[in-house]
């Protein structure tokens, strides 16, 4: 594919609906097809996407979005307000989803209305200060009533031309394939590799241009460090310990959850898999200038005794059997033994068994990976509203946290917003409904012919800003050159 770019994936996307991706790979690939209203750049800033302007009214209860009047779908139909409304209707068709609850609980009128041919007003159940970040979500990207699946017209720069068991092909849309496209790749291919090392070997041979952005091993990171085209950054995937139905009274005892959470040494966990994760404690840290915290304190003798009583002298910690989850869970088990005298044993689970365990809550402790759906602290904190789905499922409720989250969501002054979210974060940390441990680092190696493939905080790239030069094959791989 000399006229295009080949991306490596570590697995095929679990579904083909780019507006409602089921996993990271589906979200990554879908970014080439969508025209999200806002776009997060690689430096964390927000830029306009299919929306030219986003304005706040009524203290943040209403937001006006002006669409790009020059944008059009792959079948030539101009973008209109109706297409933004179609996405809102799809959200409302899932009334239990967090987005539907945010938009529509008990409102007497439609939550989104057309104001002009290319202007939409979105109404929210409460003041929402973070809507520009929320509009990066694929669920809010304009869609057509004909559906949002693989065969639907697309608003993004590329459209699918082929899909098989081990790859996806796309082409630059005909309307975009003109002089304005410049050096934009005319074709994209997403090719699945069973192992990252195989993808790196293919990149060495000039067969692909971009490595997978997940599944690097410690050795892969070491080999690629310092090589031109290699990037590594924390992304919004987080590892935590969840309390299950067999964790005694810990679901009702925040002081013991907090004692356990602050006793864990996150630096020691991160040292077990260098380059793959960083310590994670505070929910606002990924979007602030404050370095990640690994604060610890020694629990009292009473707290140690009571935690042992609640958890028992021995337990299993389940986890999805993927690298480096096993290393992280073993590090946690070692600390539980050292600090609390609790014998904890790692229990690897197939992905299906892991999902069943998480839903049933039939465990004492479970190591989970969760994502922040949009680039803002609200994505991690607001699911813990007492009325939210996550809080209800775990039986968690706190009026004090609810009030702090409301205050943060209502704050309109940019300078004061960070302080409001930090206050909510401190209260969350006092309650510690789950034990935050690590934040995942994504890694990506790209060939010298490609520019614009910079990862943002979600581990995604802006396909509309890719540029490619001529393909060149090399005899030595970039990581081999680095070791030499």
Secondary structure, 3 states (H helix, E strand, C coil): CCCEEEEEECCCCCCCCHHHCCCHHHHHHHCCCCCCCEEECCCCCEEECCEEEEEEEHHHCEEEEEECCCCECCCCCECCHHHHHHHHHHHHCCCCCHHHHHHHCCCCCCCEEEEECCEEEEECCCCCCCHHHHCCCHHHCCCECCECCCCCCCCCCEEEEEEECCEEEEEECCCCCCHHHCCCCCEEEEEECCCHHHHHHHHHCCCCCECCCCCCCHHHHHHHCCCCCEEEEEEEEEEEEEECCCCCCHHHCHHHHHHHHHHCCHHHHHHHCCCCEEECCCCCHHHCCCCCCCCCCCCCHHHHHHHHHHHCCEEEEEEECCCCHHHHHHHHHHHHHHHHCCEEEEEEECHHHHHHHHHHCCCCEEEEEEECCCCCCHHHHHHHCCCCHHHHHHCCCCHHHHHHHHHHHHCCCHHHHHHHHHHHHHHHHHHCCCEEEEEEEEEEEECCCEECCCCCCCCCCCHHHCEECCCCCCCCCHHHHHHC
